[in-house]
Amino acid sequence: MKVRRGFVQPSESLSMRRQCELLRVNRSSLYYESVRPDAEDLTLMRRIDELHLQFPFYGSRRVTRELRSRGLVVNRKRIQRLMRLMGIEAIAPKPNTSVPRKEHKVYPYLLQGIGINRPDQVWCSDITYIRLCEGFCLSDDWHSRYVLSWEVSVTMDDEFCVNALNSAIRRHGLPEIFNTDQGSQYTGDGFTGTLNKHGIRISMDGKGRAMDNIFIERLWRSVKYEEIYLKEYSNVKELIKSLKQYFEFYNLERPHQTIEGQTPAEVYWIKSAVLKAV
């Protein structure tokens, strides 16, 4: 994305808009400037993130109140700014959540009432904030809870989500359906174009329907409480190395009650092998 963005230049023969269309670059990204939080904001963002996992239904008003009760001198305006930067919202039905860009197509939610009972039937993806980075994206198999791929990024454009998708496809083949929220990283041409190219059906959570993809929120909770909040990383390279070790543990060793005490790898690989043999 950054390389393609560099090719967009003022021209008398070709408008900036047309250049962006040809290069599959979001026009708004031309004017995007990454604002890196200072050390004090990063510390506060970690506290906000912890509160969001503990109380996902808290909005900025209640987060502010909770932080003040713990001795922090903060105002709501600052908390709102940091929550927007982190992409955090209260989990509650309301209009205009996960808003795509106006030029992006939104797809319907396809999972209502269907039984998800086999690997590669439905994959899903989500993004969260993680310290040292601005974005952390992963792709997951809905049935087995197996983490198929993941990426971290210092910007919130769609490139790292597309990379995670392509990595999952290279390693595991194709799902029947891919479900996401309506965030701009998922409604953009880069992500939906890849899915359409491979004939994968696209499903998107409805507006204000945070519960449509609630189990991936539980996955974020596990990653953060079992790995990220327990450690201090000195740089992004160290973070990536540690996350790699965690996801190997998560997939291969960590049992899940929701899949009868099995590990995601046992359900994903063994059941896939049985289905292929039938």
N, C-alpha and C positions, 0 to 999 in steps of 0.2 A: 504493500500500500504506500509506504513512504517513498519508494523508488518511483512508482507510477505518478504520485502526486508531484514529484519534481519535474515531470515532463509538461505539466500544465503551465503555459506561459501566455501572456497577452499576445494576441495576434489579430491582424486586420482581416484575414481570410477565414478564421475559425473562432467562433465565440468560446469563452471560457466554459460555458454550460455544455456546448457540444463536445469540447475536449474531455470534460469530465465524463460524459456519457460514453464516449469511445474508449476511454481508459478505465471505466468502471470505478471512478473515484467519486466519493460524496463531495458535493460542492462545499458543504459546511466545513469539511476537514481542511480546506485551504486556509480558513481563517482561525483554525483551532490552535490555541497556544496552551500547552500543558503547564498548569500552575502547580508546582511542587509544594506540598505543605511543609511548614517548618516543624522543628522537633516538638514544640508544644502542641501543635495541631495533630501530629502523628500519635502522640500519647493519648490525646483526647479521642481521636478516631478509634483507637483500640478499645477504650472504655465504652464508646458508643456501640461498637461492633459486639462486644461482650453482652451489653444490655439487650441488643437486638436479638441475639440468639436466646437469651433467657426470657425475654418478654417481646416476642415478635409482633405483638399487637400494639406496642407503644409507638405513638407518634412523637413528633419533635417536642411537643409541650410536656408530655409525661417523661420523656428521656431527660429533658432539661431539669425537671423537678427531681428526678431520681439522682442525677449527678450532683445537684445542689445538696441533697440530703446526705451525700457521701463526702461533703466538704469541698467540692469544686466550685469555684466562682466562674459561672458561665451564664450567658444569656441565650434566649431562644433563637435569636437571629443567627448567632454563630453556629448553634447546633443544627439549624435548618441548612445552613450553607455546607457544613461538613457531611450531613446526611445525603444531600444532593450529590456531593462529590463522590461519596462512597456508593451511590446507587441504592440506598437503603430507604424503604418505606414501610409503614405499619402494614401488617397483614390484616386487611379488612376490606369488605366490598365497598368500592367507591369508583367514580368515573375517572377516566384518563390515567390509569396505571399502565406501566410498561408501554409508553406511547411510541409508536413507530414514527418515522419521518413521513410527512404528507405524501411524498412521491412513492413511498414503499407500499406494496400490496400486503394486505393482511389475510391470512388463511383461516378457515374455520377450525374449531376444536373437534377432532375426530374420535376421541377416546370415550365419549359419554356412553356408558352402558355396554362397552365391549369387554370381554374377558381377556386379560393379558396373561397367557399361560405358557409361553415358550420364549426362549432366547431369540433375539434379533427380530422379534415381532414389533417392538417399539423401542426406539432409542430416544433419549432426551438430553438436553443441554441447558446449562444455566451459567450465570456470571455472578461473582461476588467480589467484594473488596478484600484485599489482603495487604498487610503492611509491606513496605518496600516496593510494591507494585500498585498500579491503579486497577488492574483487572486480573481475574483468575477464572478461567473457563474450563469446564470439563464436559465430556460426553459420557453417558451412562446407559447401560442396558436396564430397562424398566423392570423386567421380570426377575432377573438374577441379582440386581444391584451391583453388577460388575462394572467397574470404572474402565471404560474403553480407551480413553485418551484424555489429556489435560494440557493446558498451556497457561503461562503467566505472561503479563504484558505491562509495560509502563505507560501505555496509552489505552484509551477506551474505544478505538476504532474497531472495525469488524474483522481485521486481518487475523488476529490470534484465534478467534472463534472458527474461522474458515480453516485455519491450520489444524485445530483440534479435530474438526470434522473430517478433513482429508486423512489425517493420521489414523482415525478410527476405521475409516473405510479401507485403507491400505492393510491394516492389521486383521480386520474381522469381516470384511465383505460388506454387504448391504442390509440394512433393516427394511422392513415393510413400511413403517411409519416413523417419522422423526417429529418429536414434540418439543416446542420451546415456548417462551413467553413472547410478547409482542415488542420486545426491545428492538431498537434500530439496528443492533448488531445482527439480529436474526431475521429481520424483515428486508434487509438490504439485498441487492442483486448478488453479491459475493456468496452469501450463505444459501439463499433460496435457489440461486442459479446452479450451485453445486448439487443440491438435492434434486432439482428437476432434471439435470443432466443424467443422473443415475436412475431416474424413474422412481424415486422415493416419495411417498405421499407425505405431504406437509401438514402438520397439525399445530395450532397455536392456542395457548390458553386464552380464554375470554377476558375482556376488560373487567378489572376488579375481581378476577377469579384466581386469587393467589393460591387457593386450596387445590386447584387443578393439578399442580405439580408439587404437592406438599412434601412428598417423600424425599425430593432432592434437597429441600430445606433441612431435613434430618441428616442428610449426608454432609451438608456444610457444617452442621453442628458437630458431627463426629470429627471431621477434619480439623476444625478449629480447637475444640476442647481436648482432643487426643494428641494433637501435633503442634499446631501453630502457637497456641497460648502457653504451651509448656516450654517453649524454646526462644532464645534470642538469636537472630540471624544477623551476621555482620554485613552481608551483601546478598544480592539476588542469586548469585551462583550457589552460595551455601543454602539458601532457601530451596532452590530447585533440587539440589542433591538430597536434602532432607525430605522433601515431598515425595520424591521418587521412592525412597525407602518406605515411607508411610503407605503409599498406595500399593506397594508390593505386599506389605503386611495386611492392608485392608482387603485386598482381593484374595490373597492366598491363605491367610491365617485367622482373620477375625470372623468368628461365627455371628450369624444374624438370627434373632428370634423370628423375624418375619419370613424367613425361609427355612424354618424348622431347625435352627442351630447349625446349618451348613454355611460354608464360606461362599462368597459370590463366585469364585473360580469353580468350585465343585458343581454349582447349579448351572453356570454358563457353559462350561466345557463338556461336562458329562452328559447333560441333557441335550446339548447340540449334537454330540456324537450319536446318541440314541436316535434322535429324530432323523439324522442323515442315514442311519443304518436301516430305518424302516422302509 
